[in-house]
Amino acid sequence: MIIFENHVMKNHSNMKVGGVAKRFIYIEDKNELKEVFDKYENIFLIGNGTNTLIDDEELDITFVSLKKLDKVEEVAEGLVRVEAGLDFNKLISFMNLNNYTGLENLAGIPGSVGGLVYMNGGAYGSEIFDCIKEIEIFDDNHEIRTLKRDEVGFSYRHTEIQAKKWVIISATFEFKRGFDLQKVIEIQALRESKQPLDKPNLGSTFKNPSGDFSARLISEAGLKGTKIGGAQVSEKHPNFIVNDGTATFKDILNILATVKSTIKEKYNIQLEEEIIILKNKSR
């Protein structure tokens, strides 16, 4: 493993906001997880930081990264084992090269495989659990186990992995043949046309409430373009909060609170964040 003390976290979040962490650890072998979790407290497992908002004060947190666990391999016909640290779009490329289909609708999501499995990430009617056969985890008893898909509780943007604070080591996917390259091209073009990818952001900020869309509610409430400090509700996609380069953690928290209170007042709907928010204990 590789350990950095007093590590600056700003560049570990797509929002480009973050303070100094107590330590940052790169895991190089899955068996190192037990040593780390036995030795340290207040651990947070970070993926690509594409949906994680990090406090910009001093952080009494040990961050653990599995980015160096990034192997992808075909273990049998249609079965592909992928380590958690692999960038998800490298899995899409692997599927293209090997003519596998099933996750094309998720193309372009800027996260790690482990991060998407952790929250059952998805897009355009598909979820990553649609193709999962089993997952390998480091559990709350500090043991490595393999669980079949039907042994894991999951729903829209949620898994029991979150509640039990398990660490995803790898996932085995079951694919069929027939990669849809045209679908991937269309999805990526759609993302580029509708999402503010030119500014720091954390993707979709709020979960869609039952039977509706957060983006529609935010837009109809007149919140598009609302700005607090350096944080802004995107003009391009109202369910994205963007950073103009000067946003503080407090700016972003304030704009989240403004959106939630406005939607609650206008529609009596309580929006729930899809992003992960890491606060300093003093907040």
C-alpha positions in Angstrom: 0.0 0.0 0.0 1.0 3.6 -0.5 0.3 6.1 2.4 0.2 9.9 2.2 -0.1 11.9 5.4 -1.9 15.3 5.4 -3.1 14.9 1.9 -4.9 17.6 -0.1 -8.3 16.3 -1.3 -9.3 19.0 -3.8 -8.3 17.0 -6.9 -9.9 13.8 -5.6 -13.4 15.3 -6.2 -14.9 16.3 -9.6 -16.3 19.4 -7.8 -12.7 20.5 -7.2 -13.4 21.4 -3.6 -11.7 19.7 -0.6 -9.5 20.2 2.4 -6.5 18.4 3.9 -7.2 14.8 5.0 -5.4 13.1 7.9 -4.1 10.5 5.4 -4.8 9.0 2.0 -4.0 5.3 1.3 -3.8 3.5 -2.1 -4.5 -0.2 -1.7 -2.3 -2.4 -4.0 -3.6 -5.8 -2.9 -7.1 -6.6 -1.6 -5.6 -8.4 1.5 -4.2 -5.0 2.7 -7.8 -3.9 3.5 -7.8 -5.9 6.7 -4.6 -4.2 7.9 -5.9 -0.8 7.1 -9.4 -1.3 8.7 -7.9 -2.9 11.8 -5.4 -0.1 12.3 -7.3 3.1 11.4 -10.6 4.7 12.4 -13.0 7.0 10.5 -12.2 5.5 7.1 -13.9 6.7 3.9 -13.5 4.7 0.7 -13.3 7.0 -2.3 -13.6 6.0 -5.9 -13.2 8.6 -8.7 -14.8 11.3 -6.6 -17.4 11.9 -9.3 -20.3 12.1 -6.9 -18.5 13.0 -3.7 -18.5 16.6 -2.2 -15.7 17.0 0.3 -15.5 19.6 3.0 -12.8 22.2 2.4 -11.7 22.4 6.1 -9.2 20.0 7.8 -10.6 16.4 7.7 -10.1 13.9 10.4 -10.6 11.1 7.8 -8.5 8.4 6.4 -9.3 8.1 2.7 -8.8 4.7 1.1 -8.6 4.3 -2.7 -8.8 1.1 -4.7 -7.8 2.8 -8.0 -4.8 0.5 -8.3 -7.1 -2.5 -8.3 -8.2 -2.1 -11.9 -7.9 -5.6 -13.6 -10.7 -6.7 -16.0 -10.7 -10.3 -17.3 -13.0 -12.7 -19.0 -13.3 -15.7 -16.7 -15.8 -17.7 -18.8 -18.0 -17.2 -21.9 -20.1 -14.1 -21.0 -18.6 -13.7 -17.5 -16.3 -10.8 -16.9 -14.6 -10.1 -13.6 -13.8 -6.5 -12.9 -11.9 -5.0 -10.0 -13.5 -2.1 -8.3 -10.9 0.5 -9.2 -11.4 0.3 -12.9 -12.7 3.4 -14.6 -16.2 2.4 -15.7 -15.7 3.6 -19.3 -12.7 1.3 -19.6 -15.2 -1.5 -19.0 -17.4 -0.1 -21.8 -14.3 -0.2 -24.0 -13.6 -3.8 -23.0 -17.2 -4.7 -23.9 -16.8 -3.1 -27.3 -13.6 -5.0 -28.0 -15.1 -8.3 -26.9 -18.6 -7.7 -28.4 -20.5 -7.8 -25.1 -23.8 -6.0 -24.5 -25.8 -4.9 -21.5 -24.5 -1.6 -20.1 -24.4 0.7 -23.1 -26.9 3.1 -21.6 -24.4 3.8 -18.8 -21.7 4.9 -21.2 -20.1 8.1 -20.3 -20.8 7.9 -16.5 -17.5 9.2 -15.0 -17.1 6.8 -12.1 -15.2 3.7 -11.0 -16.9 0.3 -11.3 -16.9 0.0 -7.5 -18.5 3.4 -7.1 -21.3 2.5 -9.5 -21.9 -0.9 -7.9 -21.9 0.8 -4.4 -24.9 3.0 -5.3 -26.4 0.9 -8.1 -25.6 3.6 -10.6 -27.6 3.9 -13.8 -28.9 6.0 -16.6 -31.6 6.0 -19.3 -33.6 3.1 -17.8 -30.6 0.8 -17.1 -28.8 0.1 -13.8 -25.4 -1.6 -13.2 -27.1 -4.4 -11.2 -28.9 -5.4 -14.4 -25.8 -7.3 -15.5 -24.2 -8.3 -12.2 -23.8 -12.0 -11.3 -21.9 -11.7 -8.1 -19.7 -9.3 -6.1 -16.6 -9.7 -3.9 -16.7 -7.6 -0.8 -14.7 -6.8 2.3 -17.4 -6.9 5.0 -18.0 -5.2 8.4 -16.3 -8.2 10.1 -13.2 -7.5 8.1 -13.6 -10.6 6.0 -13.5 -11.1 2.2 -16.6 -12.8 0.9 -18.4 -13.4 -2.5 -22.1 -12.7 -2.7 -24.5 -13.7 -5.5 -26.7 -11.0 -7.0 -29.8 -12.2 -5.2 -28.0 -12.1 -1.9 -27.5 -8.3 -2.1 -30.4 -5.9 -1.5 -30.5 -3.1 -4.1 -33.0 -0.6 -5.4 -33.0 2.7 -7.3 -29.7 4.4 -6.5 -29.3 2.4 -3.4 -27.7 -0.9 -2.1 -27.3 -2.5 1.3 -23.6 -2.1 0.7 -24.0 1.5 1.7 -25.8 0.8 5.0 -23.4 -2.0 6.0 -20.3 -0.1 4.9 -18.9 -3.0 2.9 -16.0 -2.4 0.5 -16.5 -3.7 -3.0 -13.4 -5.5 -4.2 -14.7 -6.7 -7.6 -17.8 -7.5 -9.5 -18.5 -10.3 -12.0 -20.8 -9.4 -14.8 -22.9 -11.7 -17.0 -23.1 -10.3 -20.6 -24.6 -11.4 -23.9 -22.9 -10.9 -27.3 -23.8 -7.9 -29.5 -22.2 -4.6 -28.4 -24.4 -1.7 -29.6 -21.8 0.9 -30.6 -24.4 3.2 -32.1 -26.2 3.3 -28.8 -23.0 4.3 -27.0 -22.3 7.1 -29.6 -25.9 8.4 -29.1 -25.7 8.3 -25.3 -22.4 10.1 -25.2 -23.6 12.8 -27.7 -26.8 13.2 -25.5 -24.7 13.7 -22.4 -22.5 16.2 -24.1 -25.5 18.2 -25.4 -27.4 18.2 -22.1 -24.9 18.2 -19.3 -22.4 20.9 -18.2 -19.3 18.8 -18.7 -17.1 21.9 -19.2 -17.3 22.9 -15.4 -16.6 21.0 -12.2 -19.7 19.1 -11.1 -20.9 15.9 -9.4 -23.4 14.7 -12.0 -27.0 14.4 -11.0 -27.3 16.1 -7.6 -30.8 15.0 -6.5 -32.5 11.6 -6.8 -35.7 11.7 -8.9 -38.8 11.7 -6.7 -41.3 9.0 -7.4 -43.2 9.7 -10.6 -41.3 12.9 -11.4 -37.9 14.3 -12.3 -35.8 16.6 -10.1 -34.6 18.5 -13.2 -38.1 19.3 -14.2 -39.1 20.5 -10.7 -36.0 22.7 -10.3 -36.5 24.2 -13.8 -40.2 24.9 -13.3 -39.4 26.5 -9.9 -37.3 29.1 -11.7 -34.0 28.0 -10.1 -32.0 27.5 -13.3 -28.9 29.8 -13.1 -29.4 30.5 -9.3 -25.9 31.3 -7.9 -24.5 31.5 -4.4 -20.8 32.4 -4.3 -19.1 30.3 -6.9 -21.8 27.6 -7.0 -24.6 27.6 -9.5 -27.6 25.6 -10.6 -26.6 24.8 -14.1 -28.4 26.6 -17.0 -27.8 23.5 -19.2 -29.1 20.9 -16.8 -30.8 22.1 -13.6 -30.1 18.9 -11.7 -26.4 19.7 -11.9 -24.6 22.1 -9.5 -21.5 23.5 -11.1 -18.4 25.3 -9.7 -17.2 28.4 -11.5 -13.8 27.8 -10.1 -14.3 29.8 -6.9 -17.0 27.8 -5.0 -16.5 26.9 -1.4 -18.0 23.9 0.4 -20.3 26.3 2.2 -21.4 27.9 -1.2 -22.4 24.4 -2.4 -24.2 23.4 0.8 -26.2 26.7 0.7 -27.3 26.2 -2.9 -28.4 22.6 -2.1 -30.4 23.9 0.8 -32.0 26.7 -1.3 -33.1 24.2 -4.0 -34.5 21.7 -1.4 -36.4 24.4 0.5 -37.8 25.9 -2.6 -39.0 22.6 -4.0 -40.5 21.7 -0.6 -42.4 25.0 -0.4 -43.7 25.0 -4.0 -44.5 21.3 -4.5 -44.4 19.8 -1.0 -41.7 17.4 -2.3 -38.6 16.7 -0.2 -35.6 16.2 -2.6 -32.9 13.8 -1.5 -29.3 14.2 -2.6 -27.9 11.6 -4.9 -24.3 12.8 -4.2 -22.3 11.9 -1.1 -21.5 14.8 1.3 -18.5 14.6 3.6 -18.5 17.1 6.4 -15.9 18.1 8.9 -17.1 17.0 12.4 -17.2 20.7 13.5 -19.9 21.6 10.9 
